[in-house]
Amino acid sequence: MTGSIKKKSKIVKRIFIGLSIVLIAAIVVLGLMWNRYLNKNSLLKKFETTQNQEVYLLGAFHEDHFNKWINYSMEDLLSVARNVKPDVVFIEAREKYFKDYGVVDGPIDMTVVYSYCKDNDIAVEMIDWWFVDNSYKSGTTNDKRDDMIFENINNKLNTIPENLKILVISGAGHFYEQTKRFLNNGFEPQEIKNKATYFDDQDVDFKYPGSVEAIWKQHAYFYAYTYPNIVGQDKTLDEDIKSEFTEGNHDAFYKQQLEYCDLFSKNELYK
């Protein structure tokens, strides 16, 4: 009887140890994932190009900057722009539609950054690349897009004088892809000391850029009305692809997007 109890006790002990190991491993994995994908301090890198340019690469969270639980606000994002003091800022938006329609077609954080640069006379370049074809899938990306984003970055760097400071801002998903391409193309990684201080600007009372409401309204109108019309007139596209843009309540979408203007006008960080 005593031997049976001891045997059961050993089994229970082994199960407990096994579960403890699994739990610790899970915590470690979650910690690593948080540090890689959600810790804003992991989303800022610095490189030197072959043209002796100083390039900062910053990953952004798009609309998730307005979620306070993410701990990476628009204030943090703009603090990096202020603290880096770039000569030029590259943003995740498509140059074609800015030239053709005067719209910043990237995510909302790119619109805010563009507005900040506009209000502070900082040059902006647009580096995104994507288009709608019959293989289009909403909310996805691929290697081709990141290849083209890097090509846009590299081409623009080649037209910028030496010894300038450039801040490249892209979505966090593109951040790691661009990091790989930077390293593969001879960009030299540089140490950033006190990285957390780049996200902090305690001496400045937070305010959204003065031009952001007007620029965001342009963006909202473009995606509510103009872009669906562009896609709808493309004779090369299948009807089911077109319907992703042309169907639905465009007025409701436009109104929903303008809710951000309420945050802008009140200088509020979170929805």
Secondary structure, 3 states (H helix, E strand, C coil): CHHHHHHHHHHHHHHHHHHHHHHHHHHHHHHHHHHHHCCHHHHEEEEECCCCCEEEEEEECHHHHHCHHHCCCHHHHHHHHHHHCCCEEEECCCHHHHHHHCCCCCCHHHHHHHHHHHHCCCEEEECCCCCCCCCCCCCCCCHHHHHHHHHHHHHHHHHCCCCCEEEEEEEHHHHHHHHHHHHHCCCEEECCCCHHHHHCCCCCCCCCCCCHHHHHHHHHHHHHHHHHHHHHCCCCCCHHHHHHHHCCCHHHHHHHHCHHHHHHHHCCCCC
